[in-house]
Every structure is written in structure tokens, then in C-alpha cells.
Amino acid sequence: MNYLSVENIAKSYGERVLFTDISFGINKDQKIAFIAKNGTGKTSMLNIITGKDTPDSGQVVSRNGLRISFLSQEPNLDPNLTIEETIFASDNNVLRTIQQYEKALENPDDAEAYQKAFEQMDIKNAWDFETQYKQILFQLKLEELDKKVKMLSGGQKKRLALATILLNTPDLLILDEPTNHLDLEMIEWLEQYFAKENITLFMVTHDRYFLERVCNEIIELDHGKIYQYKGNYSYYLEKKEARIQAEKASVEKAKNLFSKELDWMRRQPKARTTKSKSRIDDFHKIKEKAHQRRKDHKVQLEINMERLGSKIVEFHNVGKSFQDKKILDKFEYTFKKGERIGIIGKNGTGKSTFLNILTENLAPDAGKVAIGETVKFGYYTQSGINPKPEQKVIDIIRAYGDYIPLTKGRQISAAQLLERFLFDRKKQYDFVEKLSGGELKRLYLCTVLIQNPNFLILDEPTNDLDIVTLNVLEQFLLDFPGCLLVVSHDRYFMDKIVDHLFIFKGNAEIEDFPGNYTDYRAYESSSIPETTENNSETNTKKTWKKDANSMLSYEEQKEFKRLERDIKKLEENKKEIEALFATGELEGDAIDEQSVKLQEIINSIEEKTEAWFELSMKMEG
């Protein structure tokens, strides 16, 4: 059953064309993700579908009586209502029945009103819905029902808007980054909820595990054209790569044909027959095809990073509290070269406070943080850029210099640097206030990286970034040789980038786990809690330093994970060099240089593989 059809729509802003002649449909029970680069029309598409904006041409046709709910990035809520009043202000009849029943419970003396409310609960099958309603509020941490909307944080408002539209049970649910402002537990609950419920979804999200586990179709807007994939995220990646390879082959074929036709065109006399004119028309089509090229740039930035000394950062008995709330208590840790640590934990457990103490933006109450002389922090915070009025994109980068130093004495201009961060020459002269949220984040990330840090701290770097930019950022970070500390709710990102975790439990309890996020969740779900008695109290604790199925110490578990990552990366480097030899294009000194490099990689693989086997045998007991 077709719910909604997008028919030949186009949208431009002045000279900037977002898309033209776009068509697709949304059918009942489809769970569709809409993917596009930041600034290419995702938000405009959502606004057009929901009627908040109109296309320049074409139309959106929806089924008569279709009920649509839209979760935007900035929910429009009445600030003077309470959480409960906001939820009950919807058009859902079942919710109103629950509200009347709960009011009747508050007045037990009015037996007639109670009986009537009780009967209505039966008639409208509201009992199960009431359970669901309370579960949704509990999962989204919206239990202070009498709290006014104007007193809520931005994240709480987003969660309230999400709860409201879930409870409205619309025919079609349209979501703009639904996992932003949710902690990891909430994201996993929402993921499971959408996966099992018969809901029709159309969403924009950068959460790739969410795409993998929830969506059954992906629509991509790429270079102004629509591509549809009838599957989840991994299916999309596979088919997109096949499509790009087919396009490249088609362009190469057109280039070869173009060369032949160009030669023919040059040899033709001025007087041409009807038949030759037809061939000339075909020539122009071939020329257009042959000159097509994808504007897919990658961030390739070999930063001139100062080498880290033996002493990096040391925490000695560090304590920090805010009134009665403990954040850190006698915290001890010594950072080592090349560490890649992820930080997870519920909101309010002290993650940002920890980062501010680390970067000396906040003093500890007790203990000491010792920072090595060679350490240069790069700190990406959630606050972002604060541009001056009418400041252009390139001005932001030129504040750090017209030229940026790279390794081996090389340098690139500010304009070249921006191109590597996916800002083309035209975009570089846009005013910063015209950028989308994701583009602002990308520009801010650029300003942090170009300062050549050797200890990089990223606080929620993935919020508002599109999937294309996320993949680019991940490739850059995988090659980053310094220390890396990341706070993120993006599970896919964490799994790819970090090799051990700080888990902030609250009340100054911080666990150090030797693995990535998926490892931790698997361990949590499989661990049998140990129960120990301490005086009259019974505490349930989980240990990470000695897995029941492992004979490895904590440091050995970390080393095991690091070796796996290093071997994988070395194997990829080996394949790249072997591919270079296969082209037959290397000559003279280049052959010698790459041969030496290849042998070094092979030796390193053998050495690390032997160490990995030793730990593997020890793990098996």
C-alpha cells in the first residue's frame, strides 16, 4: 500500500541547485533511511515531504487521511506545558482515555466517574497502551512528569518530542537524526523498538548500526540523483561499491570511444551528410559521458605531528566533586603511546568533566595531573565554532596561516586543506552562517586537526556528520599516530576507532575495559555477576580484569586487541604495495624503495603474528 509519493520534485536556493527531477515512494511497513552528504538537501527533502517547505517544481502526493508525525532537530514544544501535559495534548484518543482514567484514580470518592473511565479503558483496549506509554517514558528518562518544558535541556526536549510522536502512533513516522541526544542505552532500546514494531519509517540518521538493524531500504541522494537499495546498511555498502565500479567502467569505455570519435570529427569535411550529423550528435553525448567524474575526495592529511616523549599524561589520586556529587575519587591512570580510548557512560556521569581536567581547563579538587612536555592537545568540544559576522569559510582556516606545514617539509595552502575536508572552492567563499550543522562540525574538526596535535580528544565528534564524512574521518583517525580519546554515542564509530574503554558508571566509579563497545556489550550480557558481602550490604560487581574464559591479564588483553588491529592494517598496506607492483608503472629507485618497504611490512606482520599466537595460546589455557 502506497502511503506517499515524491514526484519529480526540484529545489534550489539562488544559484545553488540541491536536486532536480527526484521521484520515489514510501509504502506501508517500509523502514527507509535517506542518505546524503551534509548540505546536499537532506533537511530540505524532509521539510518538503512534511509540508514545511514547497518544491520549486513537482509534487508530493499522500494517501487521504494519512497521519504523519515528524521529529525535527529542533522540536517545537509549548514551553509552558509540563511533560505530562505535552504528551496528553496530542490527538490520540487512547491517550485521552488513559488521562481520564488516571484523573478518576485521583478522586476515589467519585465512583461513577471511575466506573465510566474503567469501562472506556476496556472499550479502547487502553490497558496495554498504558503499559507501553509508561515504558517509553521510563526508557527515555522522562519521569518528572510535572516538570515544565521551559526547564528542560535540549536533549530532554528532543526525547520528549520523540516520546510524544511514538505515543501518537502515526501511519508514517519521519525522523531527523533520532539518536542525537540519546545515551547508548536509549539508542539500543529505540533500535529494538523500531525493529520489532510494525511502523512505517522514513529517517535521516548517521547511526550505522541503527541503519543495519532497523532499515529495510536505503535511498541515497548522490550528486543530485536518487539511488534505491532494497536492503540494510551492509547491503547498501556492497551494492553502492558495485554501482561506482560499474560507473567507472562505463566512463572509461566512453573515454576510449570518445578518442576514436574525436579523431573522426577532426577528419570530417565541412559538408556533412545526414548520417554524419547523426554521428556528430552521438559524439556530443559520448563526450559528456567521458568527462563525467565523481567528486569523492578523501581527507588525506599527513600532519606534522611533534613526536610524543616517554611521559605523556599521568593521573595521580585525582578527585573531583560538585557539591555532594563525586565525579572522580583517587583516580589513577598513566597514558601510553598510541592509546586509543573510548569513553562511554550515561549523561551526567562526568565524561566532559574528566576531559576538562585532562586538558587543564578545570582543576581537580585532589591529586595531580602530570602532562609531558611534548604533549600538544587537540580538543574537539561540543561547543563548536563561534564565527564573527560575515566571516567566510576560508577566513576561519587562514586564521591559522595561509600555508599549513605537513611532513617531510611539504606544505599546503588553506584552500587546498579545505578541499581535503570536502569544501570545494566555491563553498570556501560562503559565509559561515550559511553552512549546515554538519558542515560547521566538519569545519571545526578541520581547525582542531590543522594545529598538529599529538593527543587528540574528540567529544561527540559524530553528531550531525553525514555518513560520507564519517567514513572519511574514520580513515583519518585510523592512521593518526598519536594518542586518541573519544567520547561518542556512535557505536559503529567506537568499534572501528578505539581498542579499550573507560566506562563511567557514576558516583566516581570508572571501569577500564580491554576491548571496543561491541566487546563490552557482549561481555556484559554474558557475565555472571559475582555477589560479595560487605558488612550488611550486598553489592553486585562485574570484573573486567580477568575474563572467566581468559587466562590473560588486563594489559595482555589490551595488547591482544592492539595486535589484531596492527596486523589488519599491515596486511592492507602490504596489499597496496603489491597492487603498485602489479601495475607495472614502478621504475628504478621507486622499485627499490617499495621493495624495502614491503619487506619491512612482511617482517612486522610475522613478528606481530607470532606475538598474537602466543597470547592466543595463553588465552585458551
C-alpha positions as CSV (number, residue, x, y, z in Angstrom):
1,M,0.0,0.0,0.0
2,N,1.5,3.3,-1.1
3,Y,1.4,6.0,1.6
4,L,3.3,8.8,-0.1
5,S,4.8,9.6,-3.4
6,V,7.5,12.2,-4.3
7,E,7.0,13.1,-7.9
8,N,9.7,14.9,-10.0
9,I,10.5,17.5,-7.3
10,A,13.3,20.0,-7.6
11,K,14.7,22.5,-5.1
12,S,17.2,25.3,-5.4
13,Y,18.4,28.3,-3.3
14,G,19.5,31.0,-5.7
15,E,22.2,29.5,-7.9
16,R,22.7,26.5,-5.7
17,V,20.8,23.5,-7.0
18,L,20.1,20.8,-4.4
19,F,18.3,18.4,-6.7
20,T,16.1,18.2,-9.8
21,D,13.5,15.7,-11.0
22,I,13.6,13.5,-7.9
23,S,11.0,10.7,-7.5
24,F,10.4,7.9,-5.0
25,G,7.6,6.3,-2.9
26,I,7.1,5.3,0.7
27,N,4.9,2.2,1.2
28,K,3.3,0.8,4.3
29,D,5.7,-1.1,6.7
30,Q,8.8,0.2,4.9
31,K,11.6,1.4,7.1
32,I,13.6,3.7,4.8
33,A,16.8,5.7,5.5
34,F,17.6,8.7,3.4
35,I,21.3,9.2,3.0
36,A,23.1,12.3,1.5
37,K,26.2,14.4,2.2
38,N,25.7,17.4,4.5
39,G,24.5,20.4,2.6
40,T,23.1,18.5,-0.3
41,G,19.4,18.5,0.6
42,K,18.5,16.1,3.4
43,T,16.7,18.6,5.6
44,S,15.1,20.3,2.6
45,M,13.7,16.9,1.5
46,L,12.3,16.2,4.9
47,N,10.7,19.7,5.1
48,I,9.1,19.2,1.6
49,I,7.7,15.7,2.5
50,T,6.2,17.1,5.8
51,G,4.8,20.2,4.1
52,K,7.0,22.6,5.9
53,D,8.5,23.7,2.6
54,T,7.4,23.5,-1.0
55,P,9.4,22.2,-4.0
56,D,10.3,24.5,-6.9
57,S,8.6,22.0,-9.2
58,G,7.0,18.6,-8.9
59,Q,4.7,17.5,-6.0
60,V,4.3,15.3,-3.0
61,V,1.1,13.2,-3.0
62,S,0.0,11.4,0.1
63,R,-2.8,9.0,0.8
64,N,-6.1,10.5,2.0
65,G,-6.3,10.7,5.8
66,L,-2.6,9.7,6.2
67,R,-1.3,10.7,9.7
68,I,2.3,11.8,9.6
69,S,4.5,12.7,12.6
70,F,7.8,14.5,12.2
71,L,10.7,14.5,14.7
72,S,12.8,17.5,13.7
73,Q,16.2,18.5,15.0
74,E,14.7,21.4,16.9
75,P,11.3,20.3,18.3
76,N,8.5,22.9,18.5
77,L,7.1,22.4,22.0
78,D,4.9,24.7,24.2
79,P,7.3,25.9,26.9
80,N,4.6,26.5,29.5
81,L,3.2,22.9,29.4
82,T,4.6,20.1,31.7
83,I,5.9,16.9,30.3
84,E,2.6,15.1,31.1
85,E,0.5,17.9,29.6
86,T,2.7,17.9,26.4
87,I,2.1,14.2,25.9
88,F,-1.7,14.3,26.6
89,A,-2.1,17.4,24.3
90,S,-1.9,15.1,21.3
91,D,-4.8,13.9,19.2
92,N,-4.6,10.3,20.4
93,N,-8.0,9.2,21.8
94,V,-6.4,6.3,23.7
95,L,-4.1,8.7,25.5
96,R,-7.0,10.9,26.5
97,T,-8.8,7.8,27.8
98,I,-5.7,7.0,30.0
99,Q,-5.6,10.6,31.2
100,Q,-9.3,10.4,32.2
101,Y,-8.7,7.1,34.0
102,E,-5.7,8.5,35.9
103,K,-7.7,11.5,37.0
104,A,-10.5,9.2,38.2
105,L,-8.0,7.3,40.3
106,E,-7.0,10.6,42.0
107,N,-10.7,11.0,43.1
108,P,-11.8,7.6,44.5
109,D,-14.9,9.2,46.1
110,D,-16.5,9.7,42.6
111,A,-17.4,6.0,42.0
112,E,-19.5,6.9,38.8
113,A,-16.6,8.7,37.1
114,Y,-14.2,5.9,38.0
115,Q,-16.6,3.2,36.6
116,K,-17.0,5.2,33.4
117,A,-13.3,5.7,33.0
118,F,-12.7,2.0,33.7
119,E,-15.2,0.9,31.0
120,Q,-13.6,3.2,28.5
121,M,-10.2,1.7,29.2
122,D,-11.8,-1.7,28.3
123,I,-13.6,-0.5,25.2
124,K,-10.5,1.1,23.7
125,N,-8.1,-1.7,24.8
126,A,-6.1,1.0,26.6
127,W,-4.5,-1.2,29.3
128,D,-1.7,-2.5,27.1
129,F,-1.2,1.0,25.7
130,E,-0.8,2.4,29.2
131,T,1.9,-0.1,29.9
132,Q,3.7,0.9,26.7
133,Y,3.2,4.6,27.5
134,K,4.9,4.2,30.9
135,Q,7.7,2.0,29.4
136,I,8.5,4.7,26.8
137,L,8.7,7.4,29.4
138,F,10.9,5.3,31.6
139,Q,13.3,4.3,28.8
140,L,13.6,8.0,27.7
141,K,14.2,9.1,31.3
142,L,11.1,11.4,31.3
143,E,9.8,10.5,34.8
144,E,9.4,14.1,36.2
145,L,6.0,14.5,34.6
146,D,5.2,17.8,36.3
147,K,8.4,19.5,35.0
148,K,7.8,22.4,32.6
149,V,9.2,22.2,29.1
150,K,11.0,25.5,29.5
151,M,13.0,23.9,32.3
152,L,14.2,21.0,30.1
153,S,17.6,20.7,28.4
154,G,17.9,20.5,24.6
155,G,18.4,16.7,24.9
156,Q,15.3,16.3,27.2
157,K,13.2,18.3,24.7
158,K,14.3,16.0,21.9
159,R,13.4,13.0,24.0
160,L,10.0,14.4,24.9
161,A,9.2,15.1,21.3
162,L,10.3,11.5,20.4
163,A,8.1,10.1,23.2
164,T,5.1,12.2,22.0
165,I,5.3,11.0,18.4
166,L,5.8,7.4,19.4
167,L,2.7,7.5,21.5
168,N,0.7,9.2,18.8
169,T,1.1,6.0,16.7
170,P,1.1,7.8,13.3
171,D,0.8,5.9,10.0
172,L,4.1,7.4,8.9
173,L,6.9,8.5,11.2
174,I,9.6,10.8,9.8
175,L,12.7,11.2,11.9
176,D,15.6,13.7,11.6
177,E,18.6,12.2,13.5
178,P,16.5,10.4,16.1
179,T,19.6,9.1,18.1
180,N,21.1,12.5,18.7
181,H,20.8,13.4,22.5
182,L,20.2,9.8,23.4
183,D,22.6,7.8,25.6
184,L,23.7,4.4,24.5
185,E,21.0,2.5,26.5
186,M,18.3,4.7,25.0
187,I,19.6,4.2,21.4
188,E,19.7,0.4,21.8
189,W,16.2,0.4,23.3
190,L,14.9,2.6,20.4
191,E,16.6,0.3,17.9
192,Q,14.9,-2.8,19.3
193,Y,11.6,-0.9,19.5
194,F,11.6,0.1,15.8
195,A,13.0,-3.3,14.7
196,K,10.1,-5.3,16.2
197,E,7.2,-2.8,15.8
198,N,5.1,-2.6,12.6
199,I,5.9,1.0,11.9
200,T,6.5,2.8,8.6
201,L,9.6,5.0,8.9
202,F,11.4,7.5,6.8
203,M,14.5,8.8,8.5
204,V,17.8,10.6,8.3
205,T,20.4,9.2,10.6
206,H,24.2,8.8,10.7
207,D,23.9,5.8,13.2
208,R,25.1,3.0,11.0
209,Y,24.2,0.2,13.5
210,F,20.7,1.7,13.6
211,L,20.6,1.6,9.7
212,E,21.9,-2.0,9.8
213,R,19.4,-3.3,12.3
214,V,16.3,-1.2,11.6
215,C,16.1,-0.3,8.0
216,N,14.9,-2.5,5.1
217,E,15.6,0.1,2.4
218,I,18.1,2.9,1.8
219,I,17.5,5.8,-0.6
220,E,20.7,7.8,-1.4
221,L,20.9,11.2,-2.9
222,D,24.3,11.3,-4.7
223,H,25.4,14.1,-7.0
224,G,21.8,15.1,-7.4
225,K,20.4,11.7,-8.4
226,I,18.4,9.1,-6.4
227,Y,19.6,5.6,-5.9
228,Q,17.5,3.0,-4.1
229,Y,18.8,-0.1,-2.3
230,K,16.3,-2.8,-1.1
231,G,18.3,-3.8,2.0
232,N,20.1,-2.7,5.1
233,Y,23.3,-0.8,5.5
234,S,25.8,-3.6,4.7
235,Y,23.7,-4.4,1.6
236,Y,23.8,-0.7,0.6
237,L,27.6,-0.6,1.0
238,E,28.1,-3.7,-1.2
239,K,25.7,-2.5,-3.9
240,K,27.0,1.1,-3.9
241,E,30.5,-0.1,-4.4
242,A,29.4,-2.2,-7.3
243,R,27.5,0.7,-8.8
244,I,30.5,3.0,-8.5
245,Q,32.8,0.4,-10.2
246,A,30.2,0.0,-13.0
247,E,30.1,3.8,-13.5
248,K,33.9,4.0,-13.6
249,A,34.0,1.2,-16.2
250,S,31.3,2.9,-18.2
251,V,33.2,6.2,-18.1
252,E,36.4,4.5,-19.2
253,K,34.6,2.9,-22.1
254,A,33.2,6.2,-23.1
255,K,36.7,7.8,-22.9
256,N,38.1,5.2,-25.3
257,L,35.1,5.7,-27.7
258,F,35.5,9.5,-27.4
259,S,39.1,9.4,-28.5
260,K,38.1,7.4,-31.7
261,E,35.1,9.7,-32.4
262,L,37.2,12.8,-31.8
263,D,39.7,11.6,-34.4
264,W,36.8,11.0,-36.8
265,M,35.4,14.5,-36.1
266,R,38.7,16.1,-36.9
267,R,39.0,14.3,-40.2
268,Q,35.5,15.2,-41.4
269,P,35.0,17.7,-44.2
270,K,32.8,20.7,-43.6
271,A,29.9,19.4,-45.8
272,R,28.4,16.6,-43.8
273,T,25.7,14.1,-44.7
274,T,22.5,13.5,-42.7
275,K,24.2,10.2,-41.5
276,S,27.3,12.0,-40.3
277,K,25.2,14.7,-38.5
278,S,23.6,11.9,-36.5
279,R,27.0,10.6,-35.6
280,I,28.0,14.1,-34.5
281,D,25.1,14.2,-32.2
282,D,26.2,10.9,-30.7
283,F,29.7,12.3,-30.4
284,H,28.5,15.1,-28.0
285,K,26.7,12.5,-25.9
286,I,29.8,10.4,-25.7
287,K,31.9,13.5,-24.8
288,E,29.5,14.3,-21.9
289,K,29.7,10.8,-20.6
290,A,33.5,10.6,-21.0
291,H,34.0,13.8,-19.0
292,Q,31.9,12.7,-16.0
293,R,33.8,12.4,-12.8
294,R,32.8,11.8,-9.2
295,K,33.8,14.4,-6.7
296,D,34.7,12.0,-4.0
297,H,37.6,13.5,-2.0
298,K,39.2,11.9,1.0
299,V,40.8,13.7,3.9
300,Q,44.5,12.9,3.3
301,L,46.4,15.0,5.8
302,E,49.9,13.8,6.9
303,I,50.1,16.3,9.7
304,N,53.5,17.5,11.0
305,M,52.9,15.9,14.4
306,E,55.5,16.5,17.1
307,R,56.7,13.2,18.5
308,L,55.5,12.2,21.9
309,G,58.1,11.7,24.6
310,S,58.1,8.9,27.1
311,K,56.0,10.8,29.6
312,I,52.5,11.6,28.2
313,V,49.8,12.2,30.8
314,E,49.6,10.7,34.3
315,F,46.7,10.9,36.8
316,H,47.8,10.6,40.4
317,N,45.0,10.1,43.0
318,V,42.8,12.6,41.2
319,G,39.5,13.6,42.9
320,K,36.7,15.9,41.7
321,S,33.2,16.6,43.1
322,F,30.4,19.1,42.5
323,Q,28.8,19.6,45.9
324,D,27.8,16.1,47.0
325,K,28.2,14.5,43.6
326,K,31.5,12.7,43.1
327,I,33.0,12.5,39.6
328,L,36.5,11.2,40.3
329,D,37.8,9.6,43.5
330,K,41.5,8.7,43.8
331,F,41.6,8.1,40.0
332,E,44.9,6.6,38.8
333,Y,46.0,6.2,35.1
334,T,49.1,6.5,33.0
335,F,48.6,7.1,29.3
336,K,50.8,5.3,26.9
337,K,51.9,6.0,23.3
338,G,49.4,5.1,20.7
339,E,46.5,4.5,23.1
340,R,43.0,4.7,21.5
341,I,40.5,5.0,24.4
342,G,36.7,5.4,24.1
343,I,34.7,6.9,26.9
344,I,31.1,5.8,27.4
345,G,28.6,6.4,30.2
346,K,25.2,7.9,30.9
347,N,24.7,11.7,30.8
348,G,25.8,13.3,34.0
349,T,28.4,10.7,35.0
350,G,31.3,13.1,34.5
351,K,32.7,12.4,31.0
352,S,33.1,16.1,30.0
353,T,34.4,17.0,33.4
354,F,37.1,14.3,33.0
355,L,38.2,15.8,29.6
356,N,38.3,19.3,31.0
357,I,40.6,18.1,33.9
358,L,42.8,16.3,31.4
359,T,43.2,19.4,29.3
360,E,43.7,21.7,32.4
361,N,40.5,23.6,31.7
362,L,39.3,22.5,35.2
363,A,41.4,22.0,38.3
364,P,40.9,18.8,40.3
365,D,39.9,19.0,44.0
366,A,42.6,16.5,45.0
367,G,45.6,14.7,43.4
368,K,47.6,15.8,40.4
369,V,47.6,15.6,36.6
370,A,51.1,15.5,35.2
371,I,51.4,16.3,31.5
372,G,54.5,15.6,29.5
373,E,56.4,18.5,27.9
374,T,55.9,17.2,24.3
375,V,52.1,16.8,24.6
376,K,50.1,19.0,22.4
377,F,46.3,18.6,22.8
378,G,43.8,18.9,20.1
379,Y,40.4,19.3,21.8
380,Y,37.2,19.0,19.8
381,T,34.4,20.1,22.1
382,Q,30.6,20.1,21.7
383,S,30.6,23.9,21.7
384,G,31.9,24.2,18.1
385,I,32.8,27.3,16.2
386,N,31.9,30.9,17.1
387,P,32.4,32.8,13.8
388,K,32.4,36.5,13.5
389,P,29.6,38.2,11.5
390,E,30.1,37.8,7.7
391,Q,33.2,35.6,8.2
392,K,33.9,33.2,5.3
393,V,34.8,29.6,5.5
394,I,38.4,30.2,4.2
395,D,38.9,33.0,6.8
396,I,38.4,30.5,9.6
397,I,41.3,28.4,8.3
398,R,43.6,31.4,7.3
399,A,43.5,32.4,10.9
400,Y,46.0,29.6,11.4
401,G,48.1,30.7,8.5
402,D,47.9,30.8,4.6
403,Y,50.0,27.7,4.5
404,I,49.9,24.6,6.7
405,P,53.1,22.5,7.3
406,L,53.0,18.8,6.5
407,T,55.5,16.1,7.0
408,K,58.8,15.9,5.0
409,G,59.0,19.7,4.7
410,R,55.9,19.9,2.5
411,Q,53.0,22.4,2.9
412,I,49.6,23.0,1.5
413,S,47.5,26.2,1.2
414,A,44.5,26.9,3.3
415,A,42.3,26.4,0.2
416,Q,43.9,23.0,-0.6
417,L,43.3,22.0,3.0
418,L,39.6,22.9,2.9
419,E,39.3,20.8,-0.3
420,R,40.6,17.8,1.5
421,F,37.9,18.4,4.1
422,L,35.2,18.3,1.3
423,F,34.8,22.1,0.9
424,D,35.1,22.9,-2.8
425,R,36.5,26.3,-4.0
426,K,33.0,27.8,-4.3
427,K,32.0,26.6,-0.8
428,Q,35.1,28.1,0.7
429,Y,33.8,31.6,0.0
430,D,30.4,31.0,1.5
431,F,29.6,32.8,4.8
432,V,30.0,30.5,7.7
433,E,26.4,31.2,8.9
434,K,25.2,29.6,5.6
435,L,26.7,26.2,6.5
436,S,24.6,23.3,7.6
437,G,25.1,21.8,11.1
438,G,27.2,19.0,9.7
439,E,29.3,21.4,7.6
440,L,30.0,23.5,10.7
441,K,31.2,20.4,12.6
442,R,33.4,19.4,9.7
443,L,35.0,22.9,9.5
444,Y,35.5,22.9,13.3
445,L,37.2,19.5,13.1
446,C,39.5,20.9,10.4
447,T,40.6,23.7,12.7
448,V,41.4,21.3,15.5
449,L,43.4,18.9,13.3
450,I,45.5,21.6,11.5
451,Q,47.1,22.6,14.8
452,N,49.0,19.4,14.6
453,P,48.1,17.8,17.9
454,N,49.7,14.6,19.1
455,F,47.0,13.9,21.7
456,L,43.6,14.2,20.1
457,I,40.4,14.5,22.2
458,L,37.0,14.3,20.5
459,D,33.8,14.9,22.4
460,E,30.9,13.7,20.4
461,P,32.6,14.2,17.0
462,T,29.9,12.3,15.0
463,N,26.8,14.4,15.9
464,D,25.4,16.0,12.7
465,L,28.1,14.5,10.4
466,D,26.8,12.6,7.3
467,I,27.9,9.0,6.7
468,V,30.2,10.0,3.9
469,T,32.1,12.4,6.2
470,L,32.1,9.8,9.0
471,N,33.8,7.3,6.8
472,V,36.4,9.9,5.8
473,L,37.0,10.9,9.4
474,E,37.4,7.2,10.4
475,Q,40.1,6.6,7.8
476,F,42.0,9.7,9.0
477,L,41.8,8.6,12.7
478,L,42.9,5.0,11.9
479,D,46.1,6.5,10.5
480,F,46.5,9.0,13.4
481,P,49.8,8.1,15.1
482,G,49.3,9.9,18.4
483,C,47.0,9.3,21.4
484,L,43.3,9.3,20.9
485,L,40.5,9.8,23.4
486,V,36.9,9.7,22.1
487,V,33.5,10.3,23.8
488,S,30.8,9.2,21.5
489,H,27.3,7.6,21.3
490,D,28.1,6.3,17.9
491,R,28.7,2.6,18.5
492,Y,29.9,1.8,14.9
493,F,32.4,4.7,15.1
494,M,33.7,3.5,18.6
495,D,34.1,-0.1,17.4
496,K,36.2,1.0,14.4
497,I,38.4,3.5,16.2
498,V,39.1,2.5,19.8
499,D,40.7,-0.6,21.4
500,H,39.7,-0.1,25.0
501,L,37.1,1.8,27.0
502,F,36.7,3.9,30.1
503,I,33.2,3.2,31.3
504,F,31.8,6.0,33.5
505,K,29.3,4.3,35.9
506,G,28.5,7.3,38.1
507,N,29.5,8.0,41.7
508,A,33.2,8.2,40.7
509,E,33.2,4.6,39.5
510,I,35.2,4.2,36.3
511,E,35.9,0.8,34.8
512,D,38.6,0.2,32.2
513,F,37.6,-2.5,29.7
514,P,40.1,-4.1,27.2
515,G,38.0,-4.0,24.0
516,N,35.6,-2.0,21.9
517,Y,31.9,-1.3,22.5
518,T,30.6,-4.5,21.0
519,D,33.1,-6.5,23.0
520,Y,31.8,-4.8,26.2
521,R,28.2,-5.3,25.4
522,A,28.8,-9.0,24.6
523,Y,30.7,-9.3,27.9
524,E,28.0,-7.5,29.9
525,S,25.3,-9.8,28.5
526,S,27.3,-13.0,29.1
527,S,28.8,-12.2,32.5
528,I,27.5,-13.9,35.6
529,P,27.6,-11.2,38.4
530,E,29.7,-12.1,41.5
531,T,27.8,-11.4,44.7
532,T,30.0,-10.3,47.6
533,E,29.0,-9.3,51.1
534,N,30.5,-6.2,52.7
535,N,29.3,-5.8,56.3
536,S,25.5,-5.7,56.0
537,E,25.4,-4.6,52.4
538,T,25.3,-6.9,49.3
539,N,27.0,-5.5,46.2
540,T,26.9,-6.9,42.7
541,K,30.1,-6.4,40.9
542,K,31.4,-7.3,37.5
543,T,35.1,-7.8,36.9
544,W,36.9,-6.9,33.7
545,K,40.5,-7.6,34.6
546,K,40.1,-11.4,34.4
547,D,37.5,-12.8,32.0
548,A,36.2,-16.2,33.1
549,N,37.2,-17.6,29.7
550,S,40.6,-15.9,29.5
551,M,43.9,-16.5,31.2
552,L,45.2,-13.1,30.1
553,S,45.9,-10.2,32.4
554,Y,44.3,-6.9,31.6
555,E,47.4,-5.5,30.0
556,E,47.7,-8.7,27.9
557,Q,44.1,-8.4,26.8
558,K,44.8,-4.8,25.6
559,E,47.9,-6.0,23.8
560,F,45.9,-8.8,22.1
561,K,43.4,-6.3,20.7
562,R,46.2,-3.9,19.6
563,L,48.0,-6.7,17.8
564,E,44.8,-7.7,15.9
565,R,44.3,-4.1,14.8
566,D,48.0,-3.6,13.8
567,I,48.1,-6.9,11.8
568,K,45.0,-6.0,9.9
569,K,46.4,-2.5,9.0
570,L,49.8,-4.0,7.9
571,E,48.0,-6.6,5.7
572,E,46.2,-3.7,4.0
573,N,49.5,-1.8,3.5
574,K,51.0,-5.0,2.0
575,K,48.2,-5.4,-0.5
576,E,48.5,-1.7,-1.6
577,I,52.2,-2.1,-2.3
578,E,51.7,-5.4,-4.1
579,A,49.0,-3.7,-6.2
580,L,51.5,-1.0,-7.2
581,F,54.0,-3.6,-8.5
582,A,51.1,-5.3,-10.4
583,T,50.5,-2.1,-12.4
584,G,54.0,-2.3,-13.9
585,E,54.3,1.5,-13.6
586,L,57.2,1.5,-11.0
587,E,60.7,2.1,-12.2
588,G,64.3,2.4,-10.9
589,D,64.6,3.8,-7.4
590,A,60.8,3.6,-6.8
591,I,61.0,-0.2,-7.2
592,D,63.9,-0.4,-4.7
593,E,62.1,1.9,-2.2
594,Q,58.8,0.0,-2.4
595,S,60.7,-3.4,-2.2
596,V,62.4,-2.4,1.1
597,K,59.1,-1.1,2.5
598,L,57.3,-4.3,1.5
599,Q,59.9,-6.5,3.2
600,E,59.7,-4.3,6.4
601,I,55.9,-4.8,6.4
602,I,56.3,-8.6,5.9
603,N,58.8,-8.8,8.8
604,S,56.5,-6.8,11.0
605,I,53.5,-9.0,10.2
606,E,55.5,-12.1,11.1
607,E,56.7,-10.6,14.4
608,K,53.2,-9.4,15.4
609,T,51.5,-12.6,14.3
610,E,53.9,-14.7,16.4
611,A,53.1,-12.5,19.5
612,W,49.4,-12.8,18.7
613,F,49.7,-16.6,18.6
614,E,51.5,-16.7,21.9
615,L,48.7,-14.7,23.6
616,S,46.1,-16.7,21.8
617,M,47.5,-20.0,23.2
618,K,47.7,-18.5,26.7
619,M,44.1,-17.3,26.4
620,E,42.9,-20.9,25.6
621,G,44.7,-22.1,28.7
